[in-house]
Amino acid sequence: MNTKVTKLRAERSKNEAKIADLQARNKQIDELITEQENTDIIGLVRATGMTPDQLAALFRSMNHTVKEDTAHEEV
């Protein structure tokens, strides 16, 4: 077989391995980002002194407001 083809296939194989490693690392980074964001959110909620029920009510009202805004934009 042509040595150039063999070398190119070997290089491609190495690249595929590197890409897989980088994708796995990106997944880990995404998980760390989400974890940190969640920690920040929990800290903010605790700093306001909100109860879980108050937080749930806030989310419901925000969701309702977003739906209303979306409905107005579609008209």
JOJOTA-V409048 format. One record per helix or strand of 3 or more residues. SS is the DSSP state (helix for helix, strand for strand). FROM is the first residue (numbers start at 0). TO is the last residue. If there is no record, write none. Layout:
ss = <SS | SS>
from = <FROM | FROM>
to = <TO | TO>
//
This chain:
ss = <helix | helix>
from = <2 | 51>
to = <47 | 73>
//
